[in-house]
Each structure stands twice: as C-alpha cells, then as structure tokens.
Amino acid sequence: MKISAGMDVHIDAEGILKRTLTPGFWGGVLGEWHRLYTPYVPMDTGLLASQVKIDAAERSIAHTVPYANRQYYGGGLNFKRDRHPLASARWDQAAAPSALGSLSAFAQGLLDAGIG
C-alpha cells in the first residue's frame, strides 16, 4: 500500500531573517540571555550581575564594573557560592548547556509574536 500526501508550504525565509536583524528582536533575546546566565555570575554585592550594557545593535552584553574581566576569566579565583551556587568563570559558557534551549524557544516566541 502506498500513501502519499502533498502540501504547498511557503516559508518567508527572507522576512524571518529581516525580523531577526532588528534591535527589538535582539534587545529581547539579549535581555533574556542575561536573565538566563545570571545565576552563573559570581555574586557578592550584585554589581557584577546587574551593571550591564545591553547593545542590541552590536548584539552584545557588557558587564561594566571594573573587575568584570578578571571575574569572567577567573584564573585562580575561588567564587563564593552562597548567593549563586552555580557561580563560575566564563558564566555564559557555563550556562549554555542548560539555557540555550530556553533561549531558542524565547527567540522563536518573539518571532511568532511578530516582534522584530
């Protein structure tokens, strides 16, 4: 027995791509990424995690405290884990395995909602 089904599917790939290039889309995605990786940011006073510059045009998040670079690369540092048990150097990379699926779903939700 042979079964076949035909469908005419149209995907506006160019339109989707254009929406992913907008500051609205990237501002949302970067804000969500910051939220998702924050539990991995070392915390003492909270300044490292909260003082950031999110730049949708550059598609970047910059931690702006003077010691951010040293904390990020973390060579030889022992992070306190009383406030952030997952704290580590290279917090974005540490968060990626558990958070990228959520970030992808969030980005898809923005596209589905027409944001971007």
C-alpha positions in Angstrom: 0.0 0.0 0.0 1.3 3.4 -0.9 0.2 6.6 0.7 1.2 10.0 -0.4 0.3 13.5 0.7 1.0 16.7 -1.0 1.4 20.1 0.6 2.2 23.5 -0.7 4.3 25.1 2.1 5.5 28.7 1.8 8.2 29.9 4.3 9.1 33.5 4.1 12.8 33.0 5.0 13.8 36.5 3.9 11.1 38.0 6.1 12.1 36.0 9.1 15.8 36.9 8.5 14.9 40.6 8.3 13.0 40.4 11.6 16.0 38.8 13.4 18.1 41.7 12.4 16.1 44.3 14.2 17.1 45.9 17.5 13.7 44.9 19.0 14.4 41.3 18.4 18.0 41.4 19.7 17.1 43.6 22.7 14.7 40.9 23.7 17.0 38.0 23.1 19.9 39.6 24.8 17.8 40.6 27.8 16.6 37.0 28.1 20.1 35.6 27.7 21.3 37.9 30.5 18.5 36.7 32.7 19.3 33.0 32.0 23.0 33.2 32.7 22.8 35.5 35.7 22.7 32.5 38.2 26.2 31.6 36.9 27.7 35.1 37.5 29.7 35.3 40.7 27.9 37.4 43.3 29.0 39.3 46.3 27.3 42.7 46.2 25.3 42.0 43.0 27.0 44.8 41.0 28.7 42.4 38.6 25.4 40.8 37.5 23.4 44.0 37.5 25.6 46.6 35.9 25.5 45.6 32.3 25.1 47.4 29.0 22.9 45.5 26.5 23.6 46.8 23.0 21.1 45.4 20.5 22.9 47.0 17.6 26.1 45.3 18.5 24.4 42.2 19.7 26.4 42.3 22.9 26.2 42.3 26.7 29.0 44.1 28.5 29.4 43.8 32.3 30.6 47.3 33.1 32.2 47.1 36.6 36.0 47.5 36.6 36.6 44.0 37.8 34.3 42.2 35.3 37.1 41.0 33.1 39.1 39.4 35.9 36.0 37.7 37.2 35.0 36.5 33.8 38.3 34.9 33.1 38.6 33.9 36.7 42.1 32.5 36.8 42.8 31.3 40.3 39.7 32.7 41.9 37.5 30.8 44.3 34.0 32.1 43.9 31.6 32.2 46.8 28.6 30.2 46.1 26.3 31.1 49.0 24.2 33.5 46.8 24.8 31.9 43.4 25.6 28.2 43.8 26.3 27.9 40.1 28.9 30.8 40.0 31.8 30.3 37.7 34.2 32.0 35.4 33.0 32.3 31.8 29.5 32.3 33.0 27.9 32.4 29.6 29.7 29.2 28.6 28.8 27.6 31.8 25.1 28.4 31.4 24.9 27.4 27.7 24.3 23.7 28.0 21.2 24.2 30.3 20.0 27.5 29.0 20.3 27.6 25.2 17.2 25.5 24.6 15.2 28.1 26.7 16.8 30.9 24.8 15.9 29.4 21.5 12.3 28.9 22.5 12.2 32.5 23.7 13.6 33.8 20.4 11.0 31.7 18.5 8.3 33.1 20.6 9.4 36.6 19.7 9.2 35.7 16.0 5.9 34.1 16.4 4.6 37.2 18.2 5.8 39.3 15.3 8.4 41.1 17.4 11.3 42.1 15.3 
